[in-house]
Amino acid sequence: MSGHEEIEETQDTEAGHWQGLSRLSVWANTVGGALVIIPIAIAVTVTFALVPMAWWWALLPVPAAVLFIAGATYVDLLRLRRIRYRVTDERMEMRSGIIAKAHRSIPRERVRSVDVAAPLYARVFGLCTVTVGTGESAGAGGSDQLQLQFVTAEQGEELRRDLLQRGPAPGSSGEEAPAEEGEEELARLNPRWFAYAPATGATLGIGFGVLATLVGINAQMGGQGWEWLSQWLGLPSGAEIGAFILAQLLLLIPLTLFALLLLGVVVTLAVAVETWWDYRLARQDDGTVRLTRGLLTSVSLSVEGRRLNGVALREPFVLRSVGGAEIRAVATGLSAGDEQKTAAKSRLSPAMPGKGARALAATLLRTSDSPFSPAPRVHPRAALRRRFTRAGFATLGAVVVAGALTWVHVQVREAWAETLSSVEIDVMAVPLTSGTAEAAPVWGWFAAAALFGVVAFWYAVGSYRGLGHGLHPRHLVVRRGMAVRTTVALERSAVIGWRITRSPFQRRLGLADVSATTAAGEGLYTATDVGLGEGVAWAEGSVPDLLAPFVERVEGEDEGSGQGRSVLP
Amino acid sequence: MISNALRLRPPRHRVDKRAIWWWTTRSLLTAVAAAAVPGVTAVFVEPIRFWLLLVTVVVGLAGLGVTVVMPQWRFRVHRWEVTDTAVYTSSGWLWQEWRVAPMSRIQTVDTARGPLQRVFGLSSVTVTTASAAGPIEISGLDHTLATEVVDQLTETTEATPGDAT
């Protein structure tokens, strides 16, 4: 294998030779591209052949796709030749670029994470992608990452091992992977955990998504798809089906929901198995935390222990209600372009039992008394009042909307009935809306608004209960959220400043948002709607010397903070 | 509870008095621009002229109100302080913000002068840390003072060990 020879070359030097990407990576990219493009080309060919057009149109797509792939392969070949990287004692350097040359050089001590990923089509060639997180952004909008796509699996393993190792001599000569021995396993996949995978709000949504896509396709074809299907299956007409559905609502609604749920369960399970198969979390001797997972795309992520500044325990509503939780890293150097990718990258565990997740989080933080087990301190009643006010306004809005919808409803029944049902038959094939409008009572909208109000107030209570903040020997803890309740334990030494914000409403109620700023994770962790004095005391206790010069003790009139004031002189 | 008796004292120094005029001018320009959009449209669009003029008046009055109230209010809130160990600022008017950053975590210190600030001889000092929470900004300082503050900050930051993360 050609890539292999290049590794051999480096072994005798102390500084590290320039190495290239694996030559096979061109073929991996070609195969990867072809897997996407060729099926599309074939599909287009078939479509052209079926549609009454000039027959020679059908000859075009496949050769065009082949030509495109060949061109891309050629460009990729050029790109490959120009990319060189090396790891010396102090720095990791990378050169790239065909027209615009780039040379990036980062000090090795800035390397915070090494991410080795191998999608299936690359794994066939024995290749992997290595992404090095640095925590330094390269100019405006640039990502703070350095990516090698692809190197051989040996090179990837070597990089992963060396880059996070402090001190001398990368590219170890002779000795074979000693790092793996002194490993402490923190967690391993328990297949039962997959039972938690469908416990997300998205499960039903995914089912609806599939259904909505089908309806959308039918609408695009001007309703022909449905006609063709119903003829082929010998189904009754749309109007008859509509009448049947409306007649059997009590039976059909639960059945439909069940079917959607089943569809969602299958999809979420498949995704979870793909992502978390072979999951293993381990800590190496030097403190580096290593995550391996993945069925089709195997992923290995190493985060330097010193850069893992905290852990976030996430409990989305549905998962929480079945007693599950998942863990994310709060670390520097894990950011990847946009927020969603960063979040995906910082996941350290699949959805698992809450108790186990709390224990695992505590182990990760190396604390004996878990910052997660005692509930954080509650926030003042005024915080609940704020949430009630919001819920009240939301309900008011819902009532207004209900009024408007009632007006529309009446119009649909009378003035617009004809037009609407004809449009509907075109788009959905089954006239449900107009039928429902006929059947449903007009006051239904206000019933819905009332229901919305109940949910809003229930949400307000839940979101108040979710608020919390706490202090532990080495960590500070903040908790918030109703839809997704997140508890974050952040190392106190990682706090690099404080931000306190107060809106006019918060000033009136004596509340404040007290946020710890940090270089890790989201960069800002907030105790929301905490009592001002309490929040300041908490912040002052977390990082004692920082805030102390700016804090004063109030004896007499405390501006605005009406409740909870000390009765002592 | 004893902890309820704690609060942050305001930072020691006010910003320059001229900042009031700077804020007033800035707010006035924004208000005029915002009111001009429906106002100019009203000249050309006949059918809904009345409504456009109404919007112009409402926007103009609101802008004028802000211009009268905001600068004084801001001047009462905006304060700053640089000690040997930390930078401490407060800013805002309706929504207020207090920021503290320790010297050891400061990455860069800059001054910036917009065209409008230059008219009033003012400068802003921007202090960046590694956090995603954004930089700390002290705006509306006298230009010479701002330079001195930056010099002092740079000196102290260099003397403080740590890699600012």
Interface residues (C-beta under 8 A of the other chain):
Chain A: G135 T332 I496 G497 W498 R499 I500 T501 R502 S503 P504 R507 S515 T517 T518 A519 E522 G523 L524 G531 L532 G533 E534 V536 A537 W538 E540 D545 L546 L547 P549 F550 V551 E552 R553 V554 E555 D558 S561 G564 R565 S566 L568
Chain B: M1 I2 S3 N4 A5 L6 R7 L8 R9 P11 E81 T83 T85 A86 Y88 G92 L94 W95 Q96 E97 W98 R99 V100 A101 P102 R105 T129 A130 S131 A132 A133 I136 A164 T165
